[in-house]
Amino acid sequence: MNRREEIILASTKVIGNEGIKSFTIKKLAMNLPLTEGAIYRHFKSKEEILLAIFDHFSFIIEKKITTVLLDENLNPRENIFEFFNSLKQIFKENPELIYLFFSEGTFIDIPALTTKTLQMMDTKIKIISDLLIKGQKTGDINFEIPVQEFAKMILGYFRLSVMKIKLKGESDNIEIRLGEFFNALKKII
């Protein structure tokens, strides 16, 4: 692991413990065998670290989701469940990411992160929409509302479920807590 990646992972842990609003280079340095100056040699600012965290974990998420979506043994309905199972697994393995990806207003003051977050949302809506359309064509999924709106509802419910876990401090029980989401999803698609 290189120094930048070490800083990214330590930053993620600090955010998970302290929250994103309390994240500072000073607190980060206290969690690493580095000085603040050494951190600044790798990253110019807190915002640059946040961008690096976002990019690092976005890549991991995309890689995992792409693997699921390319599985030709699954029908569209199963692909949707595996899509959310992949997200659940990532958040289970990295609960601190919940604070990064689901914090209200996290990126409002950082335009580059706002843009990346919106792009990620649009990508997820497109993935779910495409699977819903494919499922309608094959007869695996049946519903009567516009596909994009339905995809937004599903993703919104997932986000709400994850936020509830975060706010209750139950990220160690993510498997159990997201069971409600998966049970509801089974009923609606």
C-alpha positions as CSV (number, residue, x, y, z in Angstrom):
1,M,0.0,0.0,0.0
2,N,1.4,3.4,-0.9
3,R,1.4,6.5,1.3
4,R,-1.6,8.1,-0.5
5,E,-3.7,5.0,-0.1
6,E,-2.7,4.8,3.5
7,I,-3.8,8.4,4.0
8,I,-7.1,7.7,2.2
9,L,-7.9,4.7,4.3
10,A,-6.9,6.5,7.6
11,S,-9.1,9.4,6.5
12,T,-12.0,7.1,6.0
13,K,-11.6,5.7,9.5
14,V,-11.4,9.2,11.0
15,I,-14.6,10.2,9.2
16,G,-16.3,7.1,10.4
17,N,-15.3,7.8,14.0
18,E,-15.7,11.6,14.1
19,G,-18.0,12.4,11.3
20,I,-17.2,14.3,8.1
21,K,-17.8,17.8,9.5
22,S,-15.2,17.1,12.2
23,F,-12.6,15.7,9.8
24,T,-9.4,17.8,9.8
25,I,-5.8,17.2,8.7
26,K,-4.7,17.6,12.3
27,K,-7.0,14.8,13.4
28,L,-5.8,12.7,10.5
29,A,-2.2,13.2,11.4
30,M,-2.9,12.0,15.0
31,N,-4.1,8.7,13.4
32,L,-1.1,8.2,11.2
33,P,2.6,8.0,11.8
34,L,2.8,11.3,9.8
35,T,2.9,15.0,10.5
36,E,0.4,17.4,9.0
37,G,3.2,18.6,6.7
38,A,3.8,15.1,5.4
39,I,0.1,14.7,4.7
40,Y,0.2,18.0,2.8
41,R,3.0,16.7,0.6
42,H,0.6,14.1,-0.7
43,F,-2.6,16.1,-0.7
44,K,-3.0,19.9,-1.1
45,S,-6.2,20.1,1.0
46,K,-8.9,18.4,3.0
47,E,-11.1,18.7,-0.1
48,E,-8.5,16.8,-2.2
49,I,-8.4,14.0,0.4
50,L,-12.2,13.8,0.2
51,L,-12.1,13.6,-3.6
52,A,-9.5,10.9,-3.4
53,I,-11.6,8.9,-0.9
54,F,-14.6,9.3,-3.1
55,D,-12.7,8.2,-6.2
56,H,-11.0,5.3,-4.4
57,F,-14.3,3.8,-3.1
58,S,-16.3,4.7,-6.2
59,F,-13.8,2.6,-8.2
60,I,-14.3,-0.4,-5.8
61,I,-18.1,0.0,-5.9
62,E,-18.1,0.2,-9.7
63,K,-15.8,-2.8,-10.0
64,K,-18.0,-4.9,-7.7
65,I,-21.3,-3.8,-9.4
66,T,-19.9,-4.4,-12.9
67,T,-19.1,-8.0,-12.0
68,V,-22.7,-8.5,-10.8
69,L,-24.2,-6.8,-13.9
70,L,-22.1,-8.9,-16.3
71,D,-23.3,-12.2,-14.7
72,E,-25.4,-13.7,-17.5
73,N,-26.7,-16.4,-15.2
74,L,-28.9,-13.9,-13.5
75,N,-32.2,-12.5,-14.7
76,P,-32.9,-8.7,-14.3
77,R,-34.7,-9.2,-11.0
78,E,-31.8,-11.2,-9.6
79,N,-29.4,-8.6,-11.0
80,I,-31.2,-5.8,-9.1
81,F,-31.0,-7.8,-5.8
82,E,-27.3,-8.6,-6.4
83,F,-26.7,-4.9,-7.2
84,F,-28.0,-4.0,-3.8
85,N,-26.3,-7.0,-2.1
86,S,-23.0,-5.7,-3.5
87,L,-23.6,-2.2,-2.0
88,K,-24.6,-3.8,1.3
89,Q,-21.4,-5.9,1.4
90,I,-19.3,-2.8,0.7
91,F,-20.9,-0.9,3.5
92,K,-20.7,-3.9,5.8
93,E,-16.9,-4.1,5.1
94,N,-16.5,-0.3,5.3
95,P,-19.2,1.1,7.5
96,E,-17.4,4.4,7.7
97,L,-18.4,4.9,4.0
98,I,-21.9,5.4,5.1
99,Y,-20.8,8.7,6.6
100,L,-19.1,9.7,3.4
101,F,-21.7,8.7,0.8
102,F,-24.8,9.4,2.9
103,S,-24.1,12.5,4.9
104,E,-26.6,15.2,4.2
105,G,-24.9,18.3,2.8
106,T,-21.5,16.7,2.8
107,F,-20.5,18.0,-0.6
108,I,-22.5,21.2,-0.9
109,D,-19.4,23.4,-0.3
110,I,-17.1,21.3,-2.5
111,P,-18.3,21.6,-6.2
112,A,-16.2,18.8,-7.5
113,L,-17.7,16.4,-5.0
114,T,-21.2,17.6,-5.7
115,T,-20.6,16.9,-9.4
116,K,-19.2,13.4,-8.7
117,T,-22.0,12.6,-6.3
118,L,-24.6,13.6,-8.9
119,Q,-22.9,11.6,-11.6
120,M,-22.8,8.6,-9.3
121,M,-26.5,9.0,-8.6
122,D,-27.3,9.3,-12.3
123,T,-25.3,6.2,-13.0
124,K,-27.1,4.1,-10.4
125,I,-30.5,5.3,-11.6
126,K,-29.5,4.3,-15.2
127,I,-28.3,0.9,-14.0
128,I,-31.5,0.2,-12.1
129,S,-33.7,1.7,-14.9
130,D,-32.0,-0.5,-17.6
131,L,-32.5,-3.6,-15.4
132,L,-36.1,-2.7,-14.9
133,I,-36.7,-2.2,-18.6
134,K,-34.9,-5.5,-19.4
135,G,-37.1,-7.2,-16.7
136,Q,-40.3,-5.8,-18.1
137,K,-39.3,-7.1,-21.6
138,T,-38.6,-10.6,-20.3
139,G,-41.6,-10.6,-18.0
140,D,-39.5,-11.0,-14.8
141,I,-40.6,-7.6,-13.5
142,N,-44.0,-5.9,-13.7
143,F,-45.0,-2.4,-12.6
144,E,-47.0,0.5,-14.1
145,I,-45.0,3.7,-13.3
146,P,-42.3,5.3,-15.3
147,V,-39.0,3.3,-15.1
148,Q,-36.8,6.3,-14.0
149,E,-39.2,7.2,-11.2
150,F,-39.4,3.7,-10.0
151,A,-35.6,3.4,-10.1
152,K,-35.4,6.6,-8.0
153,M,-37.9,5.2,-5.5
154,I,-35.9,2.0,-5.1
155,L,-32.6,3.9,-4.7
156,G,-34.2,6.4,-2.4
157,Y,-35.6,3.6,-0.2
158,F,-32.1,2.0,0.0
159,R,-30.6,5.4,0.9
160,L,-33.2,6.0,3.6
161,S,-32.6,2.5,5.0
162,V,-28.8,3.1,5.1
163,M,-29.3,6.5,6.7
164,K,-31.5,5.0,9.4
165,I,-28.8,2.5,10.2
166,K,-26.2,5.3,10.4
167,L,-28.3,7.5,12.6
168,K,-29.1,4.7,15.0
169,G,-25.4,3.7,15.1
170,E,-26.2,0.2,13.9
171,S,-23.7,-0.1,11.1
172,D,-22.4,-3.3,12.7
173,N,-25.8,-4.9,12.1
174,I,-26.2,-3.7,8.4
175,E,-26.9,-7.3,7.3
176,I,-30.0,-7.5,9.6
177,R,-31.1,-3.9,9.2
178,L,-31.1,-4.0,5.4
179,G,-33.3,-7.1,5.6
180,E,-36.4,-4.9,5.7
181,F,-35.3,-3.2,2.5
182,F,-34.7,-6.6,0.7
183,N,-38.0,-8.0,1.9
184,A,-39.9,-4.9,0.6
185,L,-37.9,-5.0,-2.7
186,K,-39.0,-8.6,-3.2
187,K,-42.6,-7.6,-2.9
188,I,-42.5,-4.7,-5.3
189,I,-40.5,-6.2,-8.2
